[in-house]
């Protein structure tokens, strides 16, 4: 069983930056990838970025446009999402996830609000 806890969300002005963290506990045996999803009010949950466990290969949604960076820290059992040049449309609850063939484990989410 894997437990995921997100932190680092908050209120930031347009153009600002935030760094989300995902703390991982439990056995990562069999986990193939981790990722960040987000869900804005009235919208479906969508993939932001994913990263593989074996070689840290990363992929991003088109809307990221080079503004976000996903990374992992094996020593500290953590995953991060560095978000720069934030836009109001990035406002959402951001979720950490992990899984084998599908994303089976989810955190509780952290709110990111981009507003002036």
C-alpha positions in Angstrom: 0.0 0.0 0.0 1.2 3.5 -0.9 0.3 6.7 0.9 0.7 10.0 -0.8 0.5 13.4 0.9 0.7 16.7 -1.1 1.8 20.0 0.2 3.0 23.4 -1.1 -0.2 24.8 -2.6 -1.5 28.3 -1.9 -2.3 31.6 -3.4 0.0 33.2 -5.9 -0.2 36.1 -8.3 -0.1 35.5 -12.1 3.4 35.0 -13.3 4.5 33.7 -9.9 5.9 30.3 -8.9 5.0 27.4 -6.5 6.6 24.1 -5.7 4.3 21.3 -4.9 5.6 18.3 -2.9 4.3 14.8 -2.6 5.5 12.8 0.3 5.5 9.0 -0.3 5.2 6.3 2.3 4.7 2.5 2.1 6.0 0.0 -0.4 6.8 1.3 -3.9 7.3 -2.2 -5.1 5.6 -2.6 -8.5 5.0 1.1 -9.0 5.8 2.1 -12.5 5.1 5.8 -12.6 4.0 8.8 -10.6 2.3 11.9 -11.7 0.4 15.1 -11.0 -3.2 15.6 -11.9 -5.4 18.7 -11.4 -9.1 19.4 -11.2 -10.6 22.8 -11.6 -14.2 23.6 -10.4 -16.7 22.2 -12.9 -14.0 20.4 -15.0 -12.7 16.9 -15.3 -9.5 15.8 -13.6 -6.6 16.1 -16.1 -3.0 14.9 -16.2 -0.4 17.6 -15.7 2.8 15.6 -15.7 4.1 12.1 -15.2 7.4 10.5 -14.4 8.6 6.9 -14.6 10.3 5.3 -11.6 12.9 3.3 -13.5 14.6 6.2 -15.4 12.7 9.4 -14.4 11.5 9.9 -17.9 9.0 12.7 -17.8 6.0 13.7 -19.9 3.8 16.8 -19.8 0.4 18.0 -20.9 0.4 20.4 -23.8 -0.9 23.2 -21.6 2.2 23.1 -19.5 4.1 24.7 -22.4 7.5 24.4 -20.6 6.4 26.1 -17.4 6.4 23.1 -15.0 9.0 20.6 -14.1 8.3 17.2 -12.5 11.0 15.5 -10.5 11.6 12.8 -7.9 13.9 12.4 -4.9 14.5 8.7 -4.2 16.5 9.4 -1.0 13.6 11.4 0.5 10.7 9.4 -1.0 9.3 12.5 -2.6 8.1 13.9 -5.8 7.9 17.5 -6.8 6.2 19.8 -9.3 7.9 23.1 -9.9 5.4 25.5 -11.4 6.6 28.8 -12.9 4.9 31.5 -14.9 1.6 30.5 -13.4 -1.7 31.7 -15.0 -5.2 32.1 -13.5 -6.3 29.1 -15.5 -3.8 26.9 -13.5 -6.1 27.4 -10.5 -7.2 23.9 -9.4 -6.7 21.2 -6.8 -3.5 19.3 -7.6 -3.3 15.6 -6.8 -0.3 13.4 -6.5 -0.7 9.9 -7.9 1.2 6.6 -8.4 0.5 3.3 -9.9 1.6 0.3 -12.0 -0.5 -0.2 -15.1 -2.9 2.6 -14.0 -2.8 5.3 -11.4 -4.0 3.4 -8.3 -3.0 5.6 -5.4 -4.0 9.2 -4.9 -3.3 11.9 -2.3 -5.9 14.2 -0.9 -5.0 17.2 -3.1 -3.6 20.6 -2.5 -5.3 23.8 -3.6 -3.4 26.1 -6.0 -5.0 29.5 -6.6 -3.6 32.0 -9.1 -5.1 35.4 -8.7 -4.2 39.0 -8.4 
